[in-house]
Amino acid sequence: KLDPKDLQTSVDSAIAAEAAEQARVKQTAAAFVRQQKLLPKGYTSKSEYDSAQAQLRSSQSALKAAQAQLANAREQLGYTSLIADAPGIITARQAEV
């Protein structure tokens, strides 16, 4: 078993980043919905609407990136434990850690 402290910190950081991106998506989605409602009534410009839509798409992409980073961090953390796929006795080692 390898020391997982650094990798656990990476996982914790990735969890926090994902939560921040989820909050950002929620915020930009609410802003976009407001713009959607205001545009037909003429209370906002097409430019403001397009900007809100672009911000929503950008935050959704950032969330996907944060989720991928979290998955990668969790995978790396999983490599700290080496588990045999079958019971047995070690007779020779090919690598030193």
MOPAC internal coordinates of N, CA, C and O (Angstrom, degrees):
PM7 1SCF
backbone

  N    0.0000 0     0.00 0     0.00 0    0    0    0
  C    1.4547 1     0.00 0     0.00 0    1    0    0
  C    1.5243 1   108.45 1     0.00 0    2    1    0
  O    1.2310 1   121.11 1   -47.85 1    3    2    1
  N    1.3278 1   115.49 1   132.15 1    3    2    1
  C    1.4572 1   121.60 1   178.27 1    5    3    2
  C    1.5220 1   109.77 1   -94.87 1    6    5    3
  O    1.2310 1   120.65 1   -21.33 1    7    6    5
  N    1.3256 1   116.36 1   158.67 1    7    6    5
  C    1.4686 1   121.19 1  -179.43 1    9    7    6
  C    1.5317 1   109.66 1   -68.98 1   10    9    7
  O    1.2310 1   120.01 1   -63.55 1   11   10    9
  N    1.3288 1   117.59 1   116.45 1   11   10    9
  C    1.4643 1   120.59 1  -175.40 1   13   11   10
  C    1.5316 1   114.81 1   -90.26 1   14   13   11
  O    1.2310 1   119.04 1  -174.52 1   15   14   13
  N    1.3394 1   119.44 1     5.48 1   15   14   13
  C    1.4652 1   121.16 1  -172.68 1   17   15   14
  C    1.5261 1   112.73 1   -56.63 1   18   17   15
  O    1.2310 1   120.39 1   128.12 1   19   18   17
  N    1.3267 1   116.86 1   -51.88 1   19   18   17
  C    1.4689 1   119.85 1  -178.27 1   21   19   18
  C    1.5224 1   111.59 1   -62.79 1   22   21   19
  O    1.2310 1   120.76 1   137.99 1   23   22   21
  N    1.3158 1   116.15 1   -42.01 1   23   22   21
  C    1.4601 1   119.31 1  -178.98 1   25   23   22
  C    1.5212 1   111.61 1   -71.67 1   26   25   23
  O    1.2310 1   119.98 1   147.52 1   27   26   25
  N    1.3248 1   117.65 1   -32.48 1   27   26   25
  C    1.4645 1   120.19 1   175.99 1   29   27   26
  C    1.5264 1   109.61 1   -66.33 1   30   29   27
  O    1.2310 1   120.45 1   143.06 1   31   30   29
  N    1.3246 1   116.74 1   -36.94 1   31   30   29
  C    1.4634 1   120.81 1   176.09 1   33   31   30
  C    1.5230 1   110.29 1   -63.03 1   34   33   31
  O    1.2310 1   120.50 1   140.55 1   35   34   33
  N    1.3194 1   116.65 1   -39.45 1   35   34   33
  C    1.4664 1   120.50 1   177.26 1   37   35   34
  C    1.5241 1   111.05 1   -63.94 1   38   37   35
  O    1.2310 1   120.24 1   139.45 1   39   38   37
  N    1.3225 1   117.15 1   -40.55 1   39   38   37
  C    1.4680 1   121.12 1   177.93 1   41   39   38
  C    1.5229 1   109.92 1   -64.06 1   42   41   39
  O    1.2310 1   120.56 1   134.07 1   43   42   41
  N    1.3277 1   116.53 1   -45.93 1   43   42   41
  C    1.4655 1   120.28 1   179.95 1   45   43   42
  C    1.5249 1   111.12 1   -60.98 1   46   45   43
  O    1.2310 1   120.73 1   138.44 1   47   46   45
  N    1.3201 1   116.22 1   -41.56 1   47   46   45
  C    1.4641 1   121.16 1   178.18 1   49   47   46
  C    1.5258 1   111.14 1   -64.46 1   50   49   47
  O    1.2310 1   120.63 1   138.87 1   51   50   49
  N    1.3165 1   116.39 1   -41.13 1   51   50   49
  C    1.4662 1   120.57 1   179.32 1   53   51   50
  C    1.5249 1   111.16 1   -67.16 1   54   53   51
  O    1.2310 1   120.15 1   144.65 1   55   54   53
  N    1.3311 1   117.32 1   -35.35 1   55   54   53
  C    1.4681 1   120.63 1   176.56 1   57   55   54
  C    1.5223 1   109.81 1   -63.68 1   58   57   55
  O    1.2310 1   120.75 1   136.52 1   59   58   57
  N    1.3270 1   116.18 1   -43.48 1   59   58   57
  C    1.4670 1   120.33 1   179.02 1   61   59   58
  C    1.5254 1   111.08 1   -64.61 1   62   61   59
  O    1.2310 1   120.44 1   139.11 1   63   62   61
  N    1.3279 1   116.76 1   -40.89 1   63   62   61
  C    1.4666 1   120.41 1   179.05 1   65   63   62
  C    1.5263 1   110.76 1   -64.44 1   66   65   63
  O    1.2310 1   120.34 1   140.16 1   67   66   65
  N    1.3217 1   116.96 1   -39.84 1   67   66   65
  C    1.4622 1   120.28 1   178.37 1   69   67   66
  C    1.5295 1   110.78 1   -64.55 1   70   69   67
  O    1.2310 1   120.46 1   138.22 1   71   70   69
  N    1.3199 1   116.73 1   -41.78 1   71   70   69
  C    1.4694 1   120.30 1   179.06 1   73   71   70
  C    1.5263 1   110.83 1   -63.56 1   74   73   71
  O    1.2310 1   120.64 1   139.97 1   75   74   73
  N    1.3254 1   116.37 1   -40.03 1   75   74   73
  C    1.4675 1   120.26 1   178.28 1   77   75   74
  C    1.5231 1   110.83 1   -64.26 1   78   77   75
  O    1.2310 1   120.44 1   138.89 1   79   78   77
  N    1.3156 1   116.77 1   -41.11 1   79   78   77
  C    1.4642 1   120.32 1   179.50 1   81   79   78
  C    1.5269 1   111.20 1   -68.82 1   82   81   79
  O    1.2310 1   120.22 1   144.11 1   83   82   81
  N    1.3230 1   117.19 1   -35.89 1   83   82   81
  C    1.4681 1   119.67 1   176.49 1   85   83   82
  C    1.5288 1   110.33 1   -62.77 1   86   85   83
  O    1.2310 1   120.62 1   139.18 1   87   86   85
  N    1.3189 1   116.41 1   -40.82 1   87   86   85
  C    1.4666 1   120.21 1   177.80 1   89   87   86
  C    1.5244 1   110.62 1   -65.07 1   90   89   87
  O    1.2310 1   120.71 1   140.68 1   91   90   89
  N    1.3351 1   116.25 1   -39.32 1   91   90   89
  C    1.4603 1   120.41 1   179.31 1   93   91   90
  C    1.5268 1   111.02 1   -65.73 1   94   93   91
  O    1.2310 1   120.29 1   140.32 1   95   94   93
  N    1.3254 1   117.05 1   -39.68 1   95   94   93
  C    1.4724 1   120.59 1   177.19 1   97   95   94
  C    1.5247 1   109.85 1   -62.84 1   98   97   95
  O    1.2310 1   120.53 1   135.95 1   99   98   97
  N    1.3150 1   116.60 1   -44.05 1   99   98   97
  C    1.4612 1   120.43 1   179.67 1  101   99   98
  C    1.5317 1   110.73 1   -60.69 1  102  101   99
  O    1.2310 1   120.61 1   137.13 1  103  102  101
  N    1.3203 1   116.44 1   -42.87 1  103  102  101
  C    1.4628 1   121.34 1  -179.60 1  105  103  102
  C    1.5292 1   111.39 1   -66.58 1  106  105  103
  O    1.2310 1   120.29 1   133.38 1  107  106  105
  N    1.3306 1   117.04 1   -46.62 1  107  106  105
  C    1.4647 1   119.47 1  -178.68 1  109  107  106
  C    1.5274 1   111.42 1   -70.03 1  110  109  107
  O    1.2310 1   120.22 1   149.20 1  111  110  109
  N    1.3304 1   117.18 1   -30.80 1  111  110  109
  C    1.4650 1   120.01 1   176.35 1  113  111  110
  C    1.5252 1   110.24 1   -65.74 1  114  113  111
  O    1.2310 1   120.48 1   138.87 1  115  114  113
  N    1.3283 1   116.68 1   -41.13 1  115  114  113
  C    1.4672 1   120.31 1   178.18 1  117  115  114
  C    1.5276 1   110.58 1   -64.35 1  118  117  115
  O    1.2310 1   120.50 1   139.05 1  119  118  117
  N    1.3228 1   116.64 1   -40.95 1  119  118  117
  C    1.4673 1   120.48 1   178.63 1  121  119  118
  C    1.5288 1   110.52 1   -64.39 1  122  121  119
  O    1.2310 1   120.66 1   140.17 1  123  122  121
  N    1.3268 1   116.33 1   -39.83 1  123  122  121
  C    1.4584 1   119.88 1   179.41 1  125  123  122
  C    1.5250 1   111.24 1   -66.14 1  126  125  123
  O    1.2310 1   120.23 1   137.94 1  127  126  125
  N    1.3235 1   117.16 1   -42.06 1  127  126  125
  C    1.4702 1   120.91 1   178.78 1  129  127  126
  C    1.5270 1   110.04 1   -61.13 1  130  129  127
  O    1.2310 1   120.60 1   139.45 1  131  130  129
  N    1.3343 1   116.47 1   -40.55 1  131  130  129
  C    1.4718 1   119.37 1   177.12 1  133  131  130
  C    1.5231 1   110.85 1   -61.05 1  134  133  131
  O    1.2310 1   120.90 1   135.70 1  135  134  133
  N    1.3332 1   115.88 1   -44.30 1  135  134  133
  C    1.4636 1   119.81 1   179.37 1  137  135  134
  C    1.5299 1   110.91 1   -64.49 1  138  137  135
  O    1.2310 1   120.56 1   142.87 1  139  138  137
  N    1.3233 1   116.53 1   -37.13 1  139  138  137
  C    1.4647 1   120.98 1   177.94 1  141  139  138
  C    1.5246 1   111.20 1   -60.71 1  142  141  139
  O    1.2310 1   120.75 1   139.71 1  143  142  141
  N    1.3157 1   116.18 1   -40.29 1  143  142  141
  C    1.4623 1   120.40 1  -179.33 1  145  143  142
  C    1.5237 1   112.12 1   -74.05 1  146  145  143
  O    1.2310 1   120.55 1   147.41 1  147  146  145
  N    1.3302 1   116.55 1   -32.59 1  147  146  145
  C    1.4650 1   120.40 1  -176.27 1  149  147  146
  C    1.5266 1   113.29 1   -81.51 1  150  149  147
  O    1.2310 1   120.10 1   150.55 1  151  150  149
  N    1.3182 1   117.41 1   -29.45 1  151  150  149
  C    1.4711 1   120.53 1  -175.25 1  153  151  150
  C    1.5243 1   113.24 1   -60.47 1  154  153  151
  O    1.2310 1   118.52 1   131.08 1  155  154  153
  N    1.3321 1   120.42 1   -48.92 1  155  154  153
  C    1.4735 1   119.17 1  -178.72 1  157  155  154
  C    1.5324 1   113.18 1   -62.50 1  158  157  155
  O    1.2310 1   120.61 1   153.09 1  159  158  157
  N    1.3217 1   116.44 1   -26.91 1  159  158  157
  C    1.4650 1   120.22 1  -179.37 1  161  159  158
  C    1.5239 1   112.43 1   -85.12 1  162  161  159
  O    1.2310 1   120.52 1   171.96 1  163  162  161
  N    1.3343 1   116.62 1    -8.04 1  163  162  161
  C    1.4586 1   120.74 1   179.11 1  165  163  162
  C    1.5208 1   114.02 1    82.51 1  166  165  163
  O    1.2310 1   120.06 1  -165.65 1  167  166  165
  N    1.3285 1   117.50 1    14.35 1  167  166  165
  C    1.4610 1   121.05 1  -178.79 1  169  167  166
  C    1.5284 1   113.20 1   -87.62 1  170  169  167
  O    1.2310 1   120.46 1   175.10 1  171  170  169
  N    1.3053 1   116.72 1    -4.90 1  171  170  169
  C    1.4571 1   121.18 1   177.13 1  173  171  170
  C    1.5200 1   108.34 1  -142.67 1  174  173  171
  O    1.2310 1   120.98 1   -17.44 1  175  174  173
  N    1.3224 1   115.74 1   162.56 1  175  174  173
  C    1.4643 1   119.55 1  -178.45 1  177  175  174
  C    1.5290 1   110.34 1   -93.17 1  178  177  175
  O    1.2310 1   121.38 1   -18.83 1  179  178  177
  N    1.3074 1   114.96 1   161.17 1  179  178  177
  C    1.4658 1   121.00 1   176.62 1  181  179  178
  C    1.5280 1   109.52 1   -62.12 1  182  181  179
  O    1.2310 1   120.85 1   146.29 1  183  182  181
  N    1.3171 1   115.98 1   -33.71 1  183  182  181
  C    1.4597 1   120.83 1   178.87 1  185  183  182
  C    1.5298 1   111.29 1   -63.84 1  186  185  183
  O    1.2310 1   120.17 1   136.06 1  187  186  185
  N    1.3180 1   117.29 1   -43.94 1  187  186  185
  C    1.4694 1   121.29 1   178.01 1  189  187  186
  C    1.5305 1   110.39 1   -64.50 1  190  189  187
  O    1.2310 1   120.77 1   139.84 1  191  190  189
  N    1.3170 1   116.14 1   -40.16 1  191  190  189
  C    1.4616 1   121.51 1   178.12 1  193  191  190
  C    1.5304 1   109.98 1   -62.31 1  194  193  191
  O    1.2310 1   120.80 1   131.72 1  195  194  193
  N    1.3346 1   116.09 1   -48.28 1  195  194  193
  C    1.4652 1   120.59 1   179.93 1  197  195  194
  C    1.5253 1   111.34 1   -62.02 1  198  197  195
  O    1.2310 1   120.77 1   141.22 1  199  198  197
  N    1.3197 1   116.12 1   -38.78 1  199  198  197
  C    1.4604 1   120.73 1   178.77 1  201  199  198
  C    1.5294 1   110.90 1   -64.11 1  202  201  199
  O    1.2310 1   120.35 1   136.31 1  203  202  201
  N    1.3132 1   116.94 1   -43.69 1  203  202  201
  C    1.4705 1   120.73 1   178.49 1  205  203  202
  C    1.5251 1   110.81 1   -63.71 1  206  205  203
  O    1.2310 1   120.74 1   141.23 1  207  206  205
  N    1.3202 1   116.20 1   -38.77 1  207  206  205
  C    1.4667 1   120.36 1   179.09 1  209  207  206
  C    1.5318 1   110.32 1   -66.43 1  210  209  207
  O    1.2310 1   120.37 1   137.93 1  211  210  209
  N    1.3261 1   116.90 1   -42.07 1  211  210  209
  C    1.4639 1   120.85 1   179.25 1  213  211  210
  C    1.5309 1   110.91 1   -65.34 1  214  213  211
  O    1.2310 1   120.53 1   140.48 1  215  214  213
  N    1.3208 1   116.60 1   -39.52 1  215  214  213
  C    1.4637 1   119.72 1   178.23 1  217  215  214
  C    1.5235 1   111.03 1   -64.92 1  218  217  215
  O    1.2310 1   120.52 1   141.85 1  219  218  217
  N    1.3139 1   116.61 1   -38.15 1  219  218  217
  C    1.4636 1   119.95 1   177.52 1  221  219  218
  C    1.5236 1   110.53 1   -63.92 1  222  221  219
  O    1.2310 1   120.25 1   132.79 1  223  222  221
  N    1.3049 1   117.12 1   -47.21 1  223  222  221
  C    1.4702 1   120.45 1   179.41 1  225  223  222
  C    1.5283 1   111.02 1   -61.82 1  226  225  223
  O    1.2310 1   120.83 1   139.18 1  227  226  225
  N    1.3229 1   116.02 1   -40.82 1  227  226  225
  C    1.4610 1   120.37 1   179.06 1  229  227  226
  C    1.5232 1   111.24 1   -63.24 1  230  229  227
  O    1.2310 1   120.45 1   136.08 1  231  230  229
  N    1.3234 1   116.74 1   -43.92 1  231  230  229
  C    1.4678 1   119.39 1  -179.90 1  233  231  230
  C    1.5266 1   111.16 1   -68.46 1  234  233  231
  O    1.2310 1   120.00 1   146.52 1  235  234  233
  N    1.3258 1   117.60 1   -33.48 1  235  234  233
  C    1.4669 1   120.16 1   176.37 1  237  235  234
  C    1.5274 1   110.72 1   -65.76 1  238  237  235
  O    1.2310 1   120.59 1   140.15 1  239  238  237
  N    1.3251 1   116.49 1   -39.85 1  239  238  237
  C    1.4657 1   120.23 1   177.27 1  241  239  238
  C    1.5217 1   111.00 1   -65.91 1  242  241  239
  O    1.2310 1   120.58 1   139.34 1  243  242  241
  N    1.3254 1   116.49 1   -40.66 1  243  242  241
  C    1.4654 1   120.27 1   178.18 1  245  243  242
  C    1.5274 1   110.63 1   -63.65 1  246  245  243
  O    1.2310 1   120.27 1   143.80 1  247  246  245
  N    1.3228 1   117.10 1   -36.20 1  247  246  245
  C    1.4677 1   120.67 1   177.29 1  249  247  246
  C    1.5243 1   110.29 1   -64.99 1  250  249  247
  O    1.2310 1   120.12 1   136.55 1  251  250  249
  N    1.3217 1   117.38 1   -43.45 1  251  250  249
  C    1.4682 1   120.17 1   178.41 1  253  251  250
  C    1.5271 1   110.73 1   -61.75 1  254  253  251
  O    1.2310 1   120.60 1   140.62 1  255  254  253
  N    1.3320 1   116.46 1   -39.38 1  255  254  253
  C    1.4643 1   120.21 1   178.04 1  257  255  254
  C    1.5261 1   110.75 1   -65.48 1  258  257  255
  O    1.2310 1   120.32 1   138.96 1  259  258  257
  N    1.3239 1   116.99 1   -41.04 1  259  258  257
  C    1.4689 1   120.77 1   178.69 1  261  259  258
  C    1.5249 1   110.77 1   -65.31 1  262  261  259
  O    1.2310 1   120.47 1   141.88 1  263  262  261
  N    1.3244 1   116.71 1   -38.12 1  263  262  261
  C    1.4677 1   120.14 1   177.93 1  265  263  262
  C    1.5274 1   110.91 1   -66.10 1  266  265  263
  O    1.2310 1   120.41 1   140.86 1  267  266  265
  N    1.3214 1   116.82 1   -39.14 1  267  266  265
  C    1.4623 1   120.47 1   177.96 1  269  267  266
  C    1.5244 1   110.37 1   -66.75 1  270  269  267
  O    1.2310 1   120.65 1   140.73 1  271  270  269
  N    1.3203 1   116.36 1   -39.27 1  271  270  269
  C    1.4634 1   120.28 1   178.44 1  273  271  270
  C    1.5338 1   110.45 1   -64.83 1  274  273  271
  O    1.2310 1   120.35 1   140.86 1  275  274  273
  N    1.3156 1   116.94 1   -39.14 1  275  274  273
  C    1.4635 1   120.81 1   177.46 1  277  275  274
  C    1.5261 1   110.60 1   -64.79 1  278  277  275
  O    1.2310 1   120.36 1   136.14 1  279  278  277
  N    1.3120 1   116.92 1   -43.86 1  279  278  277
  C    1.4700 1   120.31 1   178.52 1  281  279  278
  C    1.5260 1   110.58 1   -60.86 1  282  281  279
  O    1.2310 1   120.69 1   138.76 1  283  282  281
  N    1.3199 1   116.28 1   -41.24 1  283  282  281
  C    1.4604 1   120.66 1   178.97 1  285  283  282
  C    1.5283 1   110.78 1   -65.42 1  286  285  283
  O    1.2310 1   120.36 1   137.04 1  287  286  285
  N    1.3292 1   116.92 1   -42.96 1  287  286  285
  C    1.4671 1   120.42 1   179.51 1  289  287  286
  C    1.5253 1   110.68 1   -63.13 1  290  289  287
  O    1.2310 1   120.46 1   139.21 1  291  290  289
  N    1.3146 1   116.73 1   -40.79 1  291  290  289
  C    1.4732 1   119.95 1   178.31 1  293  291  290
  C    1.5335 1   111.15 1   -65.85 1  294  293  291
  O    1.2310 1   120.94 1   141.64 1  295  294  293
  N    1.3165 1   115.80 1   -38.36 1  295  294  293
  C    1.4641 1   119.54 1   178.41 1  297  295  294
  C    1.5254 1   110.31 1   -64.30 1  298  297  295
  O    1.2310 1   120.76 1   135.81 1  299  298  297
  N    1.3307 1   116.15 1   -44.19 1  299  298  297
  C    1.4633 1   120.22 1   178.74 1  301  299  298
  C    1.5311 1   111.00 1   -62.20 1  302  301  299
  O    1.2310 1   120.67 1   140.85 1  303  302  301
  N    1.3312 1   116.32 1   -39.15 1  303  302  301
  C    1.4650 1   120.38 1   177.84 1  305  303  302
  C    1.5274 1   110.44 1   -62.77 1  306  305  303
  O    1.2310 1   120.57 1   144.88 1  307  306  305
  N    1.3146 1   116.51 1   -35.12 1  307  306  305
  C    1.4623 1   120.52 1   178.67 1  309  307  306
  C    1.5178 1   113.06 1   -64.02 1  310  309  307
  O    1.2310 1   120.46 1   156.34 1  311  310  309
  N    1.3267 1   116.73 1   -23.66 1  311  310  309
  C    1.4583 1   120.28 1   179.89 1  313  311  310
  C    1.5276 1   112.81 1   -77.09 1  314  313  311
  O    1.2310 1   119.69 1   176.32 1  315  314  313
  N    1.3332 1   118.19 1    -3.68 1  315  314  313
  C    1.4644 1   119.73 1   179.73 1  317  315  314
  C    1.5244 1   111.78 1   -78.16 1  318  317  315
  O    1.2310 1   120.32 1   163.92 1  319  318  317
  N    1.3130 1   117.00 1   -16.08 1  319  318  317
  C    1.4671 1   121.06 1   177.12 1  321  319  318
  C    1.5187 1   108.93 1  -114.39 1  322  321  319
  O    1.2310 1   121.16 1   -57.25 1  323  322  321
  N    1.3069 1   115.38 1   122.75 1  323  322  321
  C    1.4581 1   120.73 1   177.39 1  325  323  322
  C    1.5248 1   107.70 1  -101.84 1  326  325  323
  O    1.2310 1   120.91 1   -62.68 1  327  326  325
  N    1.3042 1   115.86 1   117.32 1  327  326  325
  C    1.4624 1   121.01 1  -176.53 1  329  327  326
  C    1.5246 1   108.54 1  -122.57 1  330  329  327
  O    1.2310 1   121.13 1   -49.53 1  331  330  329
  N    1.3093 1   115.45 1   130.47 1  331  330  329
  C    1.4620 1   120.40 1   179.32 1  333  331  330
  C    1.5204 1   109.79 1   -70.58 1  334  333  331
  O    1.2310 1   121.11 1   -33.35 1  335  334  333
  N    1.3085 1   115.47 1   146.65 1  335  334  333
  C    1.4609 1   119.21 1   179.29 1  337  335  334
  C    1.5305 1   112.11 1   -81.65 1  338  337  335
  O    1.2310 1   120.52 1   170.71 1  339  338  337
  N    1.3271 1   116.61 1    -9.29 1  339  338  337
  C    1.4651 1   120.76 1   178.59 1  341  339  338
  C    1.5290 1   108.50 1  -148.63 1  342  341  339
  O    1.2310 1   120.27 1   -27.69 1  343  342  341
  N    1.3183 1   117.08 1   152.31 1  343  342  341
  C    1.4668 1   118.88 1   177.39 1  345  343  342
  C    1.5225 1   110.10 1   -69.80 1  346  345  343
  O    1.2310 1   120.99 1   -30.26 1  347  346  345
  N    1.3138 1   115.71 1   149.74 1  347  346  345
  C    1.4512 1   118.80 1   178.94 1  349  347  346
  C    1.5149 1   111.35 1   173.82 1  350  349  347
  O    1.2310 1   121.25 1     6.83 1  351  350  349
  N    1.3193 1   115.22 1  -173.17 1  351  350  349
  C    1.4561 1   122.29 1  -179.74 1  353  351  350
  C    1.5185 1   107.80 1  -120.02 1  354  353  351
  O    1.2310 1   120.99 1   -43.75 1  355  354  353
  N    1.3310 1   115.71 1   136.25 1  355  354  353
  C    1.4629 1   120.38 1   178.21 1  357  355  354
  C    1.5207 1   108.13 1   -76.81 1  358  357  355
  O    1.2310 1   120.64 1   -55.74 1  359  358  357
  N    1.3185 1   116.39 1   124.26 1  359  358  357
  C    1.4614 1   120.46 1   179.12 1  361  359  358
  C    1.5188 1   111.59 1  -106.77 1  362  361  359
  O    1.2310 1   120.47 1   157.38 1  363  362  361
  N    1.3388 1   116.71 1   -22.62 1  363  362  361
  C    1.4649 1   119.79 1   178.68 1  365  363  362
  C    1.5203 1   109.07 1  -156.81 1  366  365  363
  O    1.2310 1   121.22 1   -32.17 1  367  366  365
  N    1.3421 1   115.27 1   147.83 1  367  366  365
  C    1.4651 1   120.43 1   176.34 1  369  367  366
  C    1.5170 1   108.28 1  -114.33 1  370  369  367
  O    1.2310 1   120.88 1   -45.47 1  371  370  369
  N    1.3215 1   115.92 1   134.53 1  371  370  369
  C    1.4550 1   120.71 1  -179.37 1  373  371  370
  C    1.5271 1   112.55 1   -97.26 1  374  373  371
  O    1.2310 1   119.91 1   161.99 1  375  374  373
  N    1.3274 1   117.78 1   -18.01 1  375  374  373
  C    1.4617 1   120.59 1  -176.35 1  377  375  374
  C    1.5160 1   109.78 1  -138.82 1  378  377  375
  O    1.2310 1   121.14 1   -29.87 1  379  378  377
  N    1.3094 1   115.43 1   150.13 1  379  378  377
  C    1.4584 1   122.14 1   175.59 1  381  379  378
  C    1.5123 1   108.17 1  -111.14 1  382  381  379
  O    1.2310 1   120.63 1   -37.03 1  383  382  381
  N    1.3287 1   116.39 1   142.97 1  383  382  381
  C    1.4668 1   120.95 1   178.90 1  385  383  382
  C    1.4990 1   108.95 1  -107.85 1  386  385  383
  O    1.2310 1   120.10 1   180.00 1  387  386  385

